[in-house]
Amino acid sequence: MKYDYLVVGAGLYGAVFAHEAKKKGKSCFVIDKRDHIAGNIYCEEIEGINVHKYGAHIFHTSDKKIWEYINQFAEFNNYINSPIAVYKDELYNLPFNMNTFSKMWNIRTPQEAKAKIAEQVAETGITEPKNLEEQGLSLIGKDVFEKLVKGYTEKQWGRDCKDLPAFIIKRLPVRFTYDNNYFNDRFQGIPMGGYTKIVEKMLDGADVKTNTDYFEFVKENPDVAEKTVFTGMIDEYFDYKLGALEYRSVRFETEVLDTDNYQGNAVVNYTEREVPYTRIIEHKHFEFGKQEKTVISREYSSEWSVGMEPYYPVNNEQNNALFEKYREMAAKEENVIFGGRLGNYKYYDMDKVIGAALEMCEKELD
Ligand SMILES: Cc1cc2nc3c(=O)[nH]c(=O)nc-3n(C[C@H](O)[C@H](O)[C@H](O)COP(=O)(O)OP(=O)(O)OC[C@H]3O[C@@H](n4cnc5c(N)ncnc54)[C@H](O)[C@@H]3O)c2cc1C
């Protein structure tokens, strides 16, 4: 055997593992079926702008150790995510906060906002929400739900809020201060120079091969390494023997525009259902870019089928039960460790992926 580990997937999980393994004197061969490293945090440079090719990525965490860990690989800027919502010709700040309420109801104080929400919640008369629409109305009342939640959620899921289960929205974050910072975390920012450079540094010292699909590769190289760290789809690993786990997908339409500033903010959500996309991302604003041109991406939420890019796991009862069965099969697989968002069929923010990878490293490498 040539290597200690074959790492399948050059995304954040695989890269953290390869980095830690190298520190412990282990050798890694990292493969990825895409033509680039960095998985979903890959940034493609267009017109001097780091374009988040697989969707906008903002690093945020409350875990000081993870923050210090990622800061070894890049310097972070002081970007704070403060999205704007567009509903017809009205503009609102997100997350729901006093700026949102003051614009919506022409009020000023937290007491007025609380009273308005309580009044609208009471008007719904809903005590046991039977679907997402009733759940949303009973949490936030008619105005905020109909203008800022309903259409956006329907586009995300491709169906009516009345046909979606209530549990999807457990709570709606509401803030009674004039604070547009989307995240509550202590640390937040964008790596200066983009995310790909972080992964490049993590993979320094490992042998890396892109354009290489595991299933083809392993047929010809069954003995390339002692152990495999697999960060691809767990159901695909088992050839979908028990059926396919479901995902929602996203389609991005990216455009270069001959203007230096298109929308004045990195993230603008379109909350009415009639607008077909969910968001427009203007990438330069993540890094306070001063380039002459700009690059925008419209995001369209879409159904997923086998062969398409999987983005968001649909963690309903049926899929979770199926995943449990795959997990049992995975536990019996000798010398293979499953990890990352696809290996664990779980939506993970980047800080959580790093945390999970480091935890696995502790068990595996110490
Ligand atoms: C639209 C979107 C927006 C997000 N925004 C944020 C955000 O703002 N902040 C945040 O913290 N997190 C965000 N995330 C989450 C973030 O993307 C993940 O935490 C992170 O990318 C997961 O890393 P990973 O290594 O597990 O998976 P991936 O990055 O997907 O890496 C897995 C890699 O495995 C490769 N692979 C799969 N199968 C095979 C195979 N058979 N052979 C070879 N290679 C294979 C894939 O090509 C891929 O490169 C977002 C996610 C999405 C979908």
The ligand as an SDF file (V2000), in Angstrom:
LIG
                    3D

 53 58  0  0  0  0  0  0  0  0999 V2000
  -25.9690   26.8800   -0.9250 C   0  0  0  0  0  0  0  0  0  0  0  0
  -25.1670   26.6700    0.3300 C   0  0  0  0  0  0  0  0  0  0  0  0
  -24.7460   27.7590    1.0720 C   0  0  0  0  0  0  0  0  0  0  0  0
  -23.9900   27.5660    2.2370 C   0  0  0  0  0  0  0  0  0  0  0  0
  -23.6150   28.6590    2.9430 N   0  0  0  0  0  0  0  0  0  0  0  0
  -22.8970   28.4960    4.0750 C   0  0  0  0  0  0  0  0  0  0  0  0
  -22.5220   29.6290    4.8640 C   0  0  0  0  0  0  0  0  0  0  0  0
  -22.8490   30.7810    4.5460 O   0  0  0  0  0  0  0  0  0  0  0  0
  -21.8020   29.4110    5.9930 N   0  0  0  0  0  0  0  0  0  0  0  0
  -21.4300   28.1660    6.3960 C   0  0  0  0  0  0  0  0  0  0  0  0
  -20.7750   28.0310    7.4380 O   0  0  0  0  0  0  0  0  0  0  0  0
  -21.7590   27.0770    5.6550 N   0  0  0  0  0  0  0  0  0  0  0  0
  -22.4760   27.2060    4.5160 C   0  0  0  0  0  0  0  0  0  0  0  0
  -22.8150   26.1050    3.7650 N   0  0  0  0  0  0  0  0  0  0  0  0
  -22.3200   24.7790    4.1740 C   0  0  0  0  0  0  0  0  0  0  0  0
  -20.9390   24.4240    3.5670 C   0  0  0  0  0  0  0  0  0  0  0  0
  -21.0360   24.4270    2.1710 O   0  0  0  0  0  0  0  0  0  0  0  0
  -20.5070   23.0440    4.0830 C   0  0  0  0  0  0  0  0  0  0  0  0
  -20.3490   23.0900    5.4730 O   0  0  0  0  0  0  0  0  0  0  0  0
  -19.1730   22.5100    3.5070 C   0  0  0  0  0  0  0  0  0  0  0  0
  -18.9660   22.8370    2.1860 O   0  0  0  0  0  0  0  0  0  0  0  0
  -19.1700   21.0020    3.6580 C   0  0  0  0  0  0  0  0  0  0  0  0
  -17.9010   20.4640    3.3360 O   0  0  0  0  0  0  0  0  0  0  0  0
  -17.7460   18.9320    2.9720 P   0  0  0  0  0  0  0  0  0  0  0  0
  -16.3090   18.6700    2.8050 O   0  0  0  0  0  0  0  0  0  0  0  0
  -18.5200   18.1110    3.9280 O   0  0  0  0  0  0  0  0  0  0  0  0
  -18.5630   18.7640    1.5880 O   0  0  0  0  0  0  0  0  0  0  0  0
  -18.2220   19.2520    0.1140 P   0  0  0  0  0  0  0  0  0  0  0  0
  -17.6870   20.6170    0.1110 O   0  0  0  0  0  0  0  0  0  0  0  0
  -19.4400   18.9880   -0.6900 O   0  0  0  0  0  0  0  0  0  0  0  0
  -17.0590   18.2650   -0.3540 O   0  0  0  0  0  0  0  0  0  0  0  0
  -17.2910   16.9420   -0.7630 C   0  0  0  0  0  0  0  0  0  0  0  0
  -16.4640   16.7060   -2.0080 C   0  0  0  0  0  0  0  0  0  0  0  0
  -16.5330   15.3160   -2.3370 O   0  0  0  0  0  0  0  0  0  0  0  0
  -16.4920   15.1960   -3.7340 C   0  0  0  0  0  0  0  0  0  0  0  0
  -17.0460   13.9020   -4.1120 N   0  0  0  0  0  0  0  0  0  0  0  0
  -18.3020   13.4580   -3.9190 C   0  0  0  0  0  0  0  0  0  0  0  0
  -18.4380   12.2230   -4.4150 N   0  0  0  0  0  0  0  0  0  0  0  0
  -17.2410   11.8760   -4.9310 C   0  0  0  0  0  0  0  0  0  0  0  0
  -16.7630   10.7220   -5.6070 C   0  0  0  0  0  0  0  0  0  0  0  0
  -17.5600    9.6740   -5.8550 N   0  0  0  0  0  0  0  0  0  0  0  0
  -15.4820   10.7060   -6.0190 N   0  0  0  0  0  0  0  0  0  0  0  0
  -14.6570   11.7690   -5.7910 C   0  0  0  0  0  0  0  0  0  0  0  0
  -15.0790   12.8830   -5.1670 N   0  0  0  0  0  0  0  0  0  0  0  0
  -16.3480   12.9390   -4.7460 C   0  0  0  0  0  0  0  0  0  0  0  0
  -17.3470   16.3680   -4.2140 C   0  0  0  0  0  0  0  0  0  0  0  0
  -17.0330   16.6880   -5.5560 O   0  0  0  0  0  0  0  0  0  0  0  0
  -16.9540   17.4610   -3.2350 C   0  0  0  0  0  0  0  0  0  0  0  0
  -15.9240   18.2660   -3.7400 O   0  0  0  0  0  0  0  0  0  0  0  0
  -23.6350   26.2590    2.6370 C   0  0  0  0  0  0  0  0  0  0  0  0
  -24.0630   25.1670    1.8930 C   0  0  0  0  0  0  0  0  0  0  0  0
  -24.8460   25.3660    0.7670 C   0  0  0  0  0  0  0  0  0  0  0  0
  -25.3540   24.1670    0.0220 C   0  0  0  0  0  0  0  0  0  0  0  0
  1  2  1  0
  2  3  1  0
  2 52  2  0
  3  4  2  0
  4  5  1  0
  4 50  1  0
  5  6  2  0
  6  7  1  0
  6 13  1  0
  7  8  2  0
  7  9  1  0
  9 10  1  0
 10 11  2  0
 10 12  1  0
 12 13  2  0
 13 14  1  0
 14 15  1  0
 14 50  1  0
 15 16  1  0
 16 17  1  0
 16 18  1  0
 18 19  1  0
 18 20  1  0
 20 21  1  0
 20 22  1  0
 22 23  1  0
 23 24  1  0
 24 25  2  0
 24 26  1  0
 24 27  1  0
 27 28  1  0
 28 29  2  0
 28 30  1  0
 28 31  1  0
 31 32  1  0
 32 33  1  0
 33 34  1  0
 33 48  1  0
 34 35  1  0
 35 36  1  0
 35 46  1  0
 36 37  1  0
 36 45  1  0
 37 38  2  0
 38 39  1  0
 39 40  1  0
 39 45  2  0
 40 41  1  0
 40 42  2  0
 42 43  1  0
 43 44  2  0
 44 45  1  0
 46 47  1  0
 46 48  1  0
 48 49  1  0
 50 51  2  0
 51 52  1  0
 52 53  1  0
M  END
$$$$
